[in-house]
């Protein structure tokens, strides 16, 4: 599952990934949750690369939902190939808490957000916010290989357990003490 297939969130990478997965493993469905990025935009990204994603029955699209738990229920793996240098990824933390292994790009704060509970995978250095065509097929190979490995139930069970353990850092009990400590330091610093 990928959320918000927009340019910033890797639409031109996701278009190629979806194309290659559908050709290589049509038995592995892929779901895109729309937000700012839409099904139409992802299809247009594919067409810019000379392929039509609409021909693949294994690719599905769903509208945004008010409560993310609604799409986490059926999710097996979260794909987060963000192109921009985002500081953190809330959806990554939510996946971990739910025991869902995230596959994140090696950009910005996503590797840190994965907290050792996901897989940090490369994006081509040439992929930027100005990119207007899908990446080359070989650029998505590490992602496809990881996804295929997680189809194996034993590999998935281990990855899910690692994700859930990493997600403990995002549980309210773990965060509360960190927030209290932070604000105590701020209050102390402002009094001096």
N, C-alpha and C positions, 0 to 999 in steps of 0.2 A: 504494500500500500504506500502511496505517495500522497502527501497533503499539499494542496496549493501549487499545482504545476505551472508556476509563473516563471518569468525570465530569471528573476533573482534566485528562485528555488530550483533552478536547473532544468527548465523546460526543454532546452535544446539537447541536454544530456539525457533527460527522461524519454524524449521522443525516440532517440536511438536505442536506449535501453529497452524500451517497450517493443520496438521493432525486432531487435535481436532476440529478446526473450520469446516473443510470439513465434518467431521462426524456429528457434532452437528447441524450445520447450512449450509447445502449445497447451500442454497439460498443466502448466503453472499459470493460474490467473493472476492478473495485476489490476488493482483497483486504484483509481485516482479520485481523491476527494477534492472537489472544486472549492475555490475561495476566490481570491483575486485572479488566480490562474484558472482557466476554464478548459473544458474538453475541446472546445473550438480552437483555442489558442494552441493546445498541444497538437491537435490534428494539423493546424497550419504550420507548426514547427516541423512536423514530419514531411508535409508536402514541400516545404522549402528544401528538404533533403532528397526529394524524389521518391518518397514512399508514402502510402496512404494507410494510416493506422486504423481506419474504419473497417478495413477488411479482416481484422483479427477478432475472432469471437472471444478470445481469452482476455481482451482488454475491456475493462468496465469503468464507468464514470458514475459518481454520485454527487449530489449537491452537498454543500456545507451543512453541518448539523449544529444545533445549539449546544449540545453536550458531547464532547469528544469521546466519552465512554461508549457512545453508540457505534463508532467505527472501530474502537479498540477491541470490542467483543470478538469480531471475526478476523482480526488482523493476526498474521503470523510473523511478518517482518515489516519494519518501517524503513522506507527509503528517504534519505534526506541529503540529496546531492546539491546543497546550496552553493551557488557560485560566488555570492558576495561574502564579505568577511563579517558575518553576523556574530555578535558577541556571545550569544547563547541560543539554544533552541528549546523552547518550552515543550514542544511536541516530543523531543528526544527524552526529556525527563518523564513525561507522561507515559511514553512507551516503556521505559525502564521500570517504573512503578508497577506497570501491568505485566511485567515479565516478557516483554516483546523486544527482541534484539533489534536495535537500530543500526542501519548501515549509513554512516555519515561521511560527508566529504572531509577532506583534510584541510579545510579552510576555516578561518576565524576561530571562534570558541567551541565549535561543534565537537572536536575531539575531547575537550575538557568536559563538556556537557555529558558526553557518553560515559564518562567516569569509569572507564575500564569495562563497561558492561555491554559495549557494542563493538562494531567493526569500523575502523577508520580506513577509508579507501580513497585512492587518488582521483582527482579530476585532471584533465589535461591542462597544462599551464596556459595554453592558448584560449581556453574557454573563459570568456568574460561577459560582462553585462552588455557588451556591444556585439557579441556573437549573434549571427542571424541565420545560421544553418546548423543542423545537428552535427555532433562530433563524429569522428570516424568510428567504425564498428569496433576496432581493436581497443579503443579507449574505454569501452564499457565491459570488456572481458573480465577484469578483476571483480567487478560488481556481480556479473552473471555467475562467475565461479563460486563466489560466496553464497549467492542465493541458492544455487544448485546444491551446495554442501548442506545448507540448512533444510533441504527437503528431507534429508535422512533424519529419521526420528531421534536417533541417539545423539547426533550432532545438535539437533534443535533443542532437545531437553537440556543439554549442557549449556547452550547459549542462552536459553530462557532462564535457567537458574542463575547464571552469571549476571544477566540483565536485572533480574529481580533483586539480587544482592546489591548491585550498583544503585538501584532505585531507592534503597533504604536511606540514602543521603538526602533524598527529596521528600521523605515522609514528614508530616507536620511535627512529630516529636523531635526529629533530628534538626529540623530547621528552627524551631522555636528558640532553643538555647543559643544558636548562632546569631539570631536576630537580637536577642536580649543582650548578648555580649557586644555586638556591634554598636547598638544604641547606647549602651553604658559607656563605651569608649568615646562615642560622639559627645555625650553629655559631659563626661569628664574633661574632654578637650575644650569644650566651650566655656567651662567654668574657670579654666586657668588663664 
